[in-house]
Amino acid sequence: MSSNAPAWRIEGEYFESCNCELLCPCLLSQAQARPTEGHCDVVVAFQIRSGSFGNTDLAGLCAVLTMYAPGPMAKGNWTLAPYLDQRATAAQRTALEAIFTGAAGGPMGLFAPLVSRKIAAKAVPIAFSMSGNTRKLSIPGIAEVTVEGVRGAGDNVWLDNVAHFAARRLAAARATSSTFSDQGFKFDNSGRNGHFAPISWSNS
């Protein structure tokens, strides 16, 4: 549990694609509002640029979370499925799972009590790429997700001071394509809401 976790920190990038219409009402309601489709299907991808979990180096690794919530996210009863970078060693996979499921504290630790069902983590090949205001995720045979930033006055629209687990400042984005099928999850969120941001997390 988080009380026994070693000190850890990560720096990198995140993006998500959910089934809400743009803009997701969860973001402006402390997650109290009902998702636009009544429930939430979301894929969240992470790329670690630098970081460590105790003495375990995590630089260059990726992780993905797929989540379902049957109603307003703050009411809980989430189902969570973690996907861990296949390139990681056993120690690195243990660290990734602890960080991204909230077991090791940090930002995701605040949401761990909302998860009523956690599916066993799966090690898979994860490709995360960035180009300008476009973010892409590929897990062969499971997920293909691309989100692009929403343009404002000459550049991407950014949302400041938001209550979100990843960061206080998020880009507004829309999925140009977003499909997922695995472990009981199957959805197509193409054309729907997305976000991206740099992340700086720790359990201190």
N, C-alpha and C positions, 0 to 999 in steps of 0.2 A: 504494500500500500504506500501512499505518498509519504507517510511519516518515516518510512524506512528507505525511501529512495535516495540514491546519491544525488549530489548537486548536478544539475544539467542545464544546458543552454543550447539554443539553436538559432541560427539566422538563415533566412531564405525567402522563399516565395510560396504563396498559396493561391488557389482559385477554387471557385465552386460553381455548380450548375444545379438549380433546383426547378421544381415544376410550377412555381408561382409565376403569375404575370409580372412584368416589369412595372413597378418596383415592388419587391417583396414586402408585404405589410409587417412581417416579423421584425424587420430592421428598425422600424419607426415606432414600435409598441412594446419594447422590452420583451419581445417574443410572446406577448399576450394575445395578439390578434390571431384570428383564424386564417390559415393559409388560403390563398385565393381558390384553390381546388378542394379545400376542406381538409386535406392532409398534406404532408411534405414528403417528397422523394428528392434526395439530394446526394450528389457526389462531390466530395471535397478532396482536392489533390494538394500535396505538399512536396516541395523540393528543398532539401537542406543544402545550403551553400557552405556553411561552416557550423561546427558545434560538437558537443561531446556529452556523454552520459557517464558521469564518473570518469574513469580512464578510457572509456570506449569512444573512439572517434566516429562521428556520424556524417562527416563531410561527403557530399556527392550523392547521398541516398535519398530515396523517395518513399512516400507512403500515401495511401488513399483510404478515405472513409466513405462508406455508403450508409445512409441512414434513412429510416422511415419513422415518421411521427403521425399518429392517427388524427391529430387535431392541433390546437395551439401548442407550439413547442414548449412553452413554459409549463404546460401541464404534464409533460413527461410521457412515459410509456413508449419510449423510443426503442427501435430495433437498430443495432449497430453492427456493421461488418467491417473489420479492418483488413486491409491488403498491404503487405509489406514487401519491400524491394527484394527480389530474388537474389540480387548480388550480395546482400548483406550476410555477414557471418551470423552464427547462432547468437552471440552476445549482442550484435547490432540489432538483430530482429527482436530480441527481448527488450532492448532499449526503445526501439521504435514503437512497439506495442504499448509499453508502459506510458510513453509520452502521449501518443495520439488517442489512447482510450481513456486518459485521465488518471490512470493508476499511479502515476508518478507525480501527481500534482500539476501545477502550472495552469495555463488557460483552460485546457480540456478537463482538468480536475473539478472545475466549478460545475460542469455539466454531467459528470459521471453519475450523480444520483438520479438523473432523468432517464437513464438507460435501464430498461427492464429486461431486455434480452440482448445479449452480446453473442454474436456468431463467432465461432473459432476463427482466428486469424489465418489468412492464406498467403503464402509466399508466391509472388507472381512477377513476371517482367513488367516493369512500369517505365513508360517513356513520358517525360514531362518536358515541354519545350515552350519557349517564349520568343516572340518577335514583335517588337513595338507594343501595341495594345492588344495583341492576340496571345492567348494561352491555349495549349493543347495537351490532352492526356490520351494515352493509348495503353490499354491492357488487352493484348490480343485475345479475341474471342469473348471478351467481357465488356469492355468500355471503350468508347470512342467519343471524346468530348472536345469541342472547340468553343471558346467564348471570345467575343470581341468587345472591346470597350465602347461605351456609348459616347459619341462625340458631342461636345458642347460648343463653347465659343472658341473654336480653333484647336481644341485638344479634348482629351477624355474628361468626362464628368467624374468628379470625386466627391464622396460623401464624408464630411468631417464630424468628429465627436459622436460616432455611433456606438451603441452598446452591442458589440459583436465579439465573439471569442477570439477571432484571429487578429484583429487590429482595430484601432480607433478611427482609422481613415481607410476607406475602401473605394475602389473604382466601381462605378456602375457599368455593368456589362450585360450582354445578351448572348445566349448560346446560338451559334450558327448551325451547330449540330451537337446532339447530346443523346447517346443511347447507352443503356446499361442492361445487362442480363446475366445474372448469376445468383446462386444461393437464395433463390426465392424472390429476388428483386428483378423486375423487368419493367423498364419505362423508357420513354422517349421525351426528353425535355427540350428538344430543338425549338428555337424561337422564344424560349422562356428566360427567366431571370438568371443573372450571374453576377459574380464579384471577383475581384482579384486585389492583391496587396502584398507588399513585402511584410515579412513577419520577423519579430524578435521576441523569442519566448525563453522563459526559464522557470525554475521552481523556487526561486529565491524572492 
